[in-house]
Amino acid sequence: MDIDIGFWLTLALAVTLVVWGIDRLLKLKEKGGPIGSAVETSNSLISVFFVVLVIRSFIVEPFTIPSESMMPTLQVNDFILVNKFAYGLRLPVTNTKIIETGKPKRGDVMVFKYPENRNQNFIKRVVGLPGDVVKIRDNRVFINGELVSQTLVREDDNGRYWQAEYIEKLGEVDHMMWHMGQIAPFTGRKQPNIDIEGEWNIPEKAYFVMGDNRDNSKDSRVWGIVPEELVVGEAFLIWMHWKPIFSLPSFSRNGAIDKVEAN
């Protein structure tokens, strides 16, 4: 479960403001001693908590990638930045939108609250917009009856498993994505890891999202659409890659998220 940093920052700011108010009434800081010192420290943190809360809530927020569902675009342990301003200004904690600044576009890499556990942040790619009809057949995606373009870059197999890399075009965005799975031992048929077919009518104020690691991603095909009120922001930049424990951070992957680097 993710730690709700926004909640704790808001609580910390509220506590320091209460301490400041009590100090204004009772002059605790002027009395000196441990209490006076603690009050002075608390008062000095008000501006720090306020600035961090404003930046994190309304401008940009860092996230870490915990799973392989967005590979090859995003790797496990990538550190990314999310534009909180892209889809509207929202209040911390409640995530209530107060100012409209834009809406998710097809192809965006979007961070949102997981519909089945709103304490968790998820990251997927926007495929279906409000009013769209998304259909999946034979592991291919159709939007409003049109087949989403996929250009094969490479394909490998070892007789038991296969993997194919594509450039997919969603809206104006070209991005890398994977299909993969097992090879049937007698027929040689390539079976994807996730083989879900269906048709989804996307309601107003909702989005259909999928992972770029298409056959290793539990997404809207499994748990449904993302309501607009759960949207957090648009992921736009990788700023560091750092494996845990005994390793040094790497900056070799720094840059815009949707750089297409096919060989």
Secondary structure, DSSP 8 states (H G I E B T S, - for coil): ----HHHHHHHHHHHHHHHHHHHHHH-TGGG-HHHHHHHHHHHHHHHHHHHHHHHHHHTEEEEE--SSTTTTTS-TTEEEEEESSTT-EE-TTT--EEE------TT-EEEEEETTEEEEEEEEEEEE-TT-EEEEETTEEEETTEE-EEEEEEEEE-SSEEEEEEEEEETTEEEEEEEEEEE-TTT--EEES----EEEE--TTEEEEE-SBTTS--SHHHH--EEGGGEEEEEEEEEEE--SSS---B-TT-EETT-----
